Amino acid sequence: LFFLFPNLVMGQTDYGEYGGAIFIKAIDARTIIVDLPEYPALIGENIKVRINGITTLNLKGKCEKEKKLAIKAKKFMGVVLKDAEVIDIENIQRGIYFQLVADVLVNDENFVIRLVEKCYAVKTSKNKKAHNWCK
C-alpha cells in the first residue's frame, strides 16, 4: 500500500497529478468518471472526480431553469471530454465519499474556464455564498 499511495500512508492530502485519464461519463455538471490506465483495476477504473473550485448547476435544482441548464451542462461535458485528446488531473485531493477532487485539464486547458464561459459554473471561494441559478 505504501508504494501505491505513499501520500495517503504518510498522512498527506495532496496526491499530485495524473496524465492521460480516459473519460467514461459525466455524472453531473461537476463530476466525471474516468479510468486511470496505469493503475490496477481496483484503484484505477471508474474513478469519480469532482472538479475543484466551482459551484455548478444541480440536476435536482430549485427551479426548472436550473434543471434544464444542468442537463445542458452535463451534455456539454460529455461532448467535450469524449473528444479530448488528453485529460490530465492535477492538484488531486480526496473528497468525502472517497471521490477525488481535482483540477481537470482538457488538452492543457483548465476545464473550469470552459464551464464558466458557458455559464454552467461559477468559481467558488470560502467567502462566497452559494450561487442562485434561478434568478
Order of alpha helices (4+ residues) and beta strands (2+ residues): alpha-beta-beta-beta-alpha-beta-beta-alpha-beta-beta-beta-alpha-beta
